[in-house]
């Protein structure tokens, strides 16, 4: 049995804002998230330890030096970048706690952005407008918790889910630290970045939904097909998305093109009342128009192309990218969809 590996999560906190919404809320959520992550990663021999400031140090340590040493040997860095100053005459820009920002800069230099989790409480600032310009592209994670709504027992669920996913992602991906990156060849660096972006893309695909779409189109289209397409399209067209492997990129674009064509005839569909799917609709008691026939035929061609593109893509990834666990990413995609749907229904209920 292999020795257990300890994963250290360093928490950089601030106490300027209410402790119940920030410092203690994040600390409490981190404890639960760490336990959840250990359970999710039960196939690995790991334990997760939360560290912060001068915790577990004796005597009268040099606090700044101690903190920096702890950050340097940690595996994941979690920090609260919620602004403590709002833009005003005295403070022309919203800004987070300066000590947290200093520790964040050191963490980025030592661990790299891929091991950093930025938390932002939207109850005290506008996200992402109140982030420094070079923060928002590094996947800062917003949550919302005000003093008046501090949950009691069993609360903090959204924050716990957010932190669990972030911790699990870092441990599974095991991104190279800057010192390790400098030892990689250009080819290894390109591959590592391709793997990272491929994971990002696949976290927005739910294969069973696509299979259902292929089986039932053109007559029926599950509503969630559009949700996953928008996620896939958003990643593929994002400026930060780049694939060096031209063969892989061509396969991705084949899926993108075919999937787009199968969802481009929205005016031909009507949503079933109370249902979760759309029906290709033609008024009864009349012959199909040429436009309707063309739309049906175009969707059929798109579905045929999509089926082939998916088979080619999966075969290529399974052969050439053993680092990619398609089943795991498929599960992540589905969990995010369920969470999105639940939050959407809650927002609708609040409006009534």
C-alpha positions in Angstrom: 0.0 0.0 0.0 1.6 3.4 -1.0 2.4 6.0 1.6 -0.3 8.6 2.1 0.4 11.9 0.4 -0.3 15.1 2.3 -1.8 18.0 0.3 -1.4 21.3 2.0 -3.9 24.1 1.3 -2.7 27.5 2.5 -5.6 29.9 3.4 -4.7 33.6 3.2 -7.5 35.5 5.0 -8.4 39.1 6.0 -10.4 40.3 9.0 -11.5 43.7 7.7 -14.9 42.4 6.7 -17.4 40.5 8.9 -15.8 37.2 10.1 -19.1 35.4 9.7 -19.3 36.1 5.9 -15.6 35.9 5.1 -12.9 34.7 7.4 -14.9 32.2 9.4 -17.2 31.3 6.5 -14.3 30.4 4.2 -12.4 28.6 7.0 -15.5 26.5 7.8 -16.2 25.8 4.2 -12.6 24.8 3.6 -12.7 22.2 6.3 -15.8 20.5 4.8 -14.5 20.9 1.3 -11.3 19.2 2.2 -13.2 16.2 3.6 -15.4 16.1 0.5 -12.3 16.3 -1.7 -10.7 13.4 0.1 -13.9 11.4 -0.4 -14.1 12.3 -4.1 -10.4 11.3 -4.5 -10.8 8.0 -2.6 -8.9 6.2 -5.4 -5.8 8.1 -4.2 -3.9 7.8 -0.9 -4.1 11.5 0.1 -4.9 13.6 3.2 -5.6 17.3 3.0 -4.4 19.8 5.6 -5.4 23.4 5.9 -2.7 25.8 7.0 -2.6 29.5 7.6 -0.5 32.3 9.0 1.4 31.1 12.0 -0.7 28.1 12.7 1.4 25.2 14.1 4.4 27.4 14.9 5.9 27.7 18.3 7.6 30.6 20.1 7.6 34.1 18.6 8.2 33.5 14.9 9.0 36.1 12.3 5.5 36.2 10.9 6.2 37.4 7.4 9.0 34.9 6.9 6.9 32.1 8.4 4.0 32.9 6.1 6.2 32.9 3.0 7.9 29.7 3.9 4.5 28.0 4.4 3.2 29.3 1.1 6.3 28.0 -0.7 5.8 24.5 0.5 2.0 24.4 0.1 0.2 22.7 -2.8 -2.9 25.0 -3.1 -3.3 28.6 -2.2 -6.8 29.9 -1.3 -7.2 33.7 -0.6 -10.0 36.2 0.0 -9.7 39.0 -2.5 -13.1 40.6 -1.6 -12.5 44.4 -1.6 -12.2 46.0 1.9 -12.3 49.5 0.4 -14.9 50.6 -2.0 -14.2 53.2 -4.7 -14.6 56.7 -3.1 -12.9 60.0 -2.9 -10.3 58.6 -0.5 -10.0 55.4 -2.4 -10.3 55.9 -6.2 -10.3 52.1 -6.7 -11.8 49.2 -4.8 -9.0 47.2 -3.3 -8.5 44.0 -1.3 -6.5 43.6 1.8 -2.9 44.5 1.0 -1.4 41.6 3.0 -3.5 39.1 1.1 -2.4 40.7 -2.2 1.2 40.4 -1.2 0.8 36.8 -0.2 -1.0 36.1 -3.5 1.8 37.6 -5.5 4.3 35.3 -3.7 2.0 32.3 -4.2 1.7 32.9 -7.9 5.5 33.1 -8.2 6.0 29.9 -6.2 3.0 27.8 -7.1 1.7 29.3 -10.3 -1.9 30.5 -11.1 -3.2 27.0 -11.7 -2.8 26.2 -8.0 -4.4 29.4 -6.8 -8.1 29.9 -5.8 -9.4 33.4 -5.5 -12.6 34.0 -3.5 -14.8 37.1 -3.9 -17.8 37.8 -1.7 -20.3 39.6 -4.0 -22.1 41.1 -1.0 -19.2 43.5 -0.6 -18.3 44.3 -4.2 -19.1 44.0 -7.9 -17.7 41.0 -9.6 -15.5 41.1 -11.6 -15.4 44.9 -11.9 -13.8 45.4 -8.5 -11.0 42.9 -9.2 -7.6 44.3 -10.4 -7.5 44.0 -14.2 -5.0 41.1 -14.2 -7.1 39.0 -11.7 -10.4 38.4 -13.5 -9.0 36.2 -16.2 -7.5 33.8 -13.6 -10.9 32.2 -12.8 -11.7 34.1 -9.6 -14.7 32.4 -7.9 -17.5 34.6 -6.6 -19.9 33.6 -3.8 -22.5 35.7 -2.0 -23.0 35.8 1.7 -24.2 38.8 3.8 -24.5 39.0 7.6 -28.2 39.1 7.4 -28.3 35.8 5.5 -25.5 33.9 7.3 -26.7 30.3 7.3 -26.9 28.2 10.4 -26.2 24.5 10.7 -25.7 22.9 7.3 -25.1 26.2 5.5 -22.4 27.6 3.3 -23.3 24.9 0.7 -22.5 26.9 -2.5 -19.1 28.0 -1.0 -18.4 24.4 0.0 -19.2 23.1 -3.5 -17.1 25.8 -5.1 -14.1 25.0 -2.9 -14.5 21.2 -3.2 -14.5 21.4 -7.0 -11.4 23.7 -7.0 -9.4 21.5 -4.7 -10.3 18.3 -6.5 -9.4 20.0 -9.9 -5.9 21.1 -8.7 -5.1 17.7 -7.2 -6.3 15.7 -10.2 -4.6 18.1 -12.7 -1.4 18.4 -10.6 -0.2 21.4 -12.5 3.5 22.1 -12.7 4.9 24.8 -10.5 7.0 27.5 -12.1 10.2 25.9 -11.0 9.1 22.7 -12.6 7.9 24.4 -15.7 11.3 25.9 -16.3 12.6 22.3 -16.7 10.1 21.3 -19.4 11.0 21.2 -23.1 8.9 23.4 -25.4 7.1 20.2 -26.6 6.3 19.2 -23.0 5.0 22.7 -22.3 2.8 22.7 -25.3 1.3 19.3 -24.4 0.7 20.3 -20.8 -1.2 23.4 -22.0 -3.2 21.3 -24.5 -4.2 18.9 -21.7 -5.3 21.8 -19.5 -7.4 23.4 -22.3 -8.8 20.0 -23.4 -10.0 19.4 -19.8 -11.6 22.9 -19.8 -13.5 22.1 -23.0 -14.6 18.6 -21.8 -16.0 20.0 -18.6 -18.7 21.5 -20.8 -19.7 18.4 -22.7 -22.2 15.8 -21.4 -21.9 12.8 -23.7 -25.2 11.1 -22.8 -27.0 14.3 -23.7 -25.2 14.4 -27.1 -26.0 10.7 -27.7 -29.7 11.4 -27.0 -29.6 14.4 -29.4 -28.1 12.2 -32.1 -30.7 9.5 -31.6 -33.8 11.7 -31.5 -33.0 14.6 -33.9 -34.4 16.1 -36.0 -37.8 15.4 -34.5 -36.9 16.0 -30.9 -34.2 18.1 -29.2 -33.5 18.0 -25.5 -33.5 21.5 -24.0 -30.2 20.7 -22.2 -28.5 20.2 -25.6 -28.6 24.0 -25.9 -27.1 24.5 -22.5 -24.1 22.3 -23.2 -23.6 23.7 -26.7 -23.4 27.2 -25.3 -20.8 26.1 -22.7 -18.8 24.3 -25.4 -19.1 27.2 -27.8 -18.1 29.7 -25.1 -14.9 27.8 -24.3 -14.0 27.1 -28.0 -14.3 30.8 -28.9 -12.6 32.1 -25.8 -9.5 34.1 -26.4 -7.6 32.1 -23.7 -8.5 28.8 -25.4 -5.6 27.5 -27.6 -4.7 24.0 -28.8 -1.2 23.4 -30.2 -2.1 19.9 -31.5 -3.5 20.7 -34.9 -5.0 17.2 -35.4 -6.9 17.6 -32.1 -8.0 21.1 -32.9 -9.4 19.9 -36.3 -11.5 17.2 -34.5 -12.7 19.8 -31.9 -13.8 22.1 -34.7 -15.6 19.3 -36.5 -17.7 18.7 -33.4 -18.2 22.5 -33.1 -19.4 22.9 -36.7 -21.7 19.9 -36.8 -23.2 20.7 -33.3 -23.8 24.3 -34.4 -25.7 23.2 -37.5 -28.0 20.8 -35.5 -29.1 23.7 -33.2 -29.4 26.5 -35.8 -33.1 26.0 -36.6 -34.7 27.2 -33.4 -37.6 28.8 -35.2 -38.7 25.3 -36.4 -39.0 24.0 -32.9 -41.5 24.5 -30.1 -40.9 23.6 -26.5 -43.3 21.0 -25.1 -45.4 22.6 -22.3 -44.1 21.3 -19.0 -41.5 19.3 -20.7 -37.7 19.4 -21.1 -37.5 19.1 -24.9 -38.4 20.8 -28.1 -40.4 19.3 -31.1 -39.8 20.1 -34.7 -43.2 21.5 -35.5 -45.1 21.8 -38.8 -48.7 23.1 -38.8 -51.1 20.2 -39.3 -53.3 19.6 -42.4 -50.9 21.0 -44.9 -47.8 19.9 -46.9 -44.3 20.8 -45.8 -42.8 23.9 -47.3 -39.5 23.7 -49.1 -37.9 25.7 -46.2 -39.1 23.1 -43.7 -37.8 20.3 -45.8 -34.5 22.0 -46.2 -34.2 22.6 -42.4 -35.0 18.9 -41.7 -32.5 17.7 -44.2 -29.8 20.1 -42.9 -30.3 18.9 -39.3 -30.1 15.3 -40.5 -26.8 16.0 -42.3 -25.5 17.8 -39.2 -26.4 14.9 -36.9 -24.6 12.5 -39.2 -21.5 14.7 -39.2 -21.7 15.2 -35.4 -21.9 11.4 -34.9 -18.8 10.8 -36.9 -16.9 13.8 -35.4 -17.6 12.5 -31.9 -16.4 9.0 -32.7 -13.2 10.4 -34.3 -12.6 12.8 -31.4 -13.0 10.2 -28.7 -10.9 7.7 -30.5 -8.1 10.2 -30.8 -8.2 11.4 -27.2 -8.3 7.9 -25.8 -5.3 7.0 -27.9 -3.2 10.1 -27.5 -4.2 11.8 -24.3 -4.2 9.2 -21.5 -4.0 12.0 -19.0 -7.7 12.8 -19.8 -10.3 10.9 -17.9 -13.4 11.4 -20.1 -15.8 9.8 -17.6 -14.6 12.0 -14.8 -15.0 15.2 -16.8 -18.4 14.0 -18.1 -19.5 13.7 -14.4 -18.2 17.2 -13.6 -20.1 18.6 -16.6 -23.4 17.0 -15.4 -22.9 18.1 -11.8 -22.5 21.7 -13.0 -25.6 21.5 -15.1 -27.6 20.2 -12.2 -26.3 23.0 -10.0 -27.0 25.6 -12.6 -30.6 24.3 -13.1 -31.2 24.3 -9.4 -29.9 27.9 -9.0 -32.0 29.0 -12.0 -35.2 27.5 -10.5 -34.4 29.2 -7.1 -34.1 32.5 -8.9 -37.4 32.0 -10.7 -39.1 31.1 -7.4 -37.7 34.3 -5.7 -39.3 36.4 -8.4 -42.8 35.0 -7.8 
